[in-house]
Amino acid sequence: ILGVRDIHADHAASHIGKAQGIVTCLRATPYHCTRRKVFIPMDICMLHGVSQEDFIRGKQEKNVRDVIYDIASQAHIHLEHVR
């Protein structure tokens, strides 16, 4: 946008965008669940034995929190790449 032509800046912006997208999805999860929609990756849910219905019902058990933690960790990894 500012006319910066630097591969490193592009790479950093890419990671920042990915981290922001992940965080936005996590923050919107309670809202979407009230509308019976779940946008959490099912492969991560299956690793922890969590179903979409667990999110829709608003369960806050350890395995549900572990799913959220794993996804948030991916956002953190993207931020670490930027640093």
C-alpha positions in Angstrom: 0.0 0.0 0.0 2.8 2.4 0.9 4.9 1.5 -2.1 7.3 -0.6 -0.1 9.0 -3.2 -2.3 10.6 -5.6 0.1 10.3 -9.3 0.2 10.8 -9.4 4.0 8.1 -6.9 4.6 5.7 -8.9 2.3 6.6 -12.0 4.3 6.0 -10.3 7.6 2.7 -8.9 6.4 1.6 -12.3 5.3 2.2 -13.8 8.8 0.5 -10.9 10.5 -2.5 -11.4 8.3 -2.7 -15.1 9.0 -2.4 -14.5 12.8 -5.1 -11.8 12.6 -7.4 -14.2 10.6 -7.0 -17.0 13.2 -7.6 -14.7 16.1 -10.7 -13.2 14.4 -12.1 -16.6 13.8 -11.5 -17.6 17.5 -13.1 -14.4 18.8 -16.2 -14.9 16.6 -16.7 -18.5 17.7 -19.2 -17.8 20.5 -21.2 -15.6 18.1 -21.3 -18.2 15.3 -22.1 -21.0 17.8 -25.2 -19.2 18.8 -26.2 -19.5 15.2 -25.3 -23.2 15.1 -22.2 -22.6 12.9 -18.7 -23.8 13.8 -15.7 -22.7 11.8 -13.1 -24.6 13.9 -11.0 -27.1 11.9 -12.4 -30.5 12.5 -9.0 -32.3 12.3 -7.9 -30.4 15.5 -11.3 -31.1 17.1 -10.9 -34.8 16.4 -7.4 -34.9 18.0 -9.0 -33.8 21.3 -12.3 -35.7 21.0 -14.4 -32.6 20.5 -17.4 -32.3 18.3 -19.1 -29.3 16.7 -22.0 -29.9 19.0 -19.7 -29.3 22.0 -19.0 -25.8 20.7 -22.7 -25.2 19.9 -23.7 -26.2 23.4 -21.0 -23.9 24.9 -19.1 -26.6 26.7 -16.0 -25.4 28.4 -14.3 -28.6 29.3 -10.6 -29.1 29.1 -10.7 -30.8 25.7 -12.6 -27.9 24.2 -10.2 -25.4 25.8 -7.3 -27.5 24.4 -8.7 -27.1 20.8 -8.9 -23.3 21.3 -5.3 -23.3 22.7 -4.0 -25.3 19.8 -5.5 -22.9 17.3 -4.4 -19.8 19.2 -0.9 -21.4 19.3 -0.8 -21.3 15.5 -1.5 -17.6 15.6 1.3 -17.2 18.1 3.7 -19.1 15.8 2.9 -16.7 13.0 3.6 -13.7 15.2 6.9 -15.3 16.2 7.9 -15.6 12.6 7.3 -11.9 12.2 9.6 -11.0 15.1 
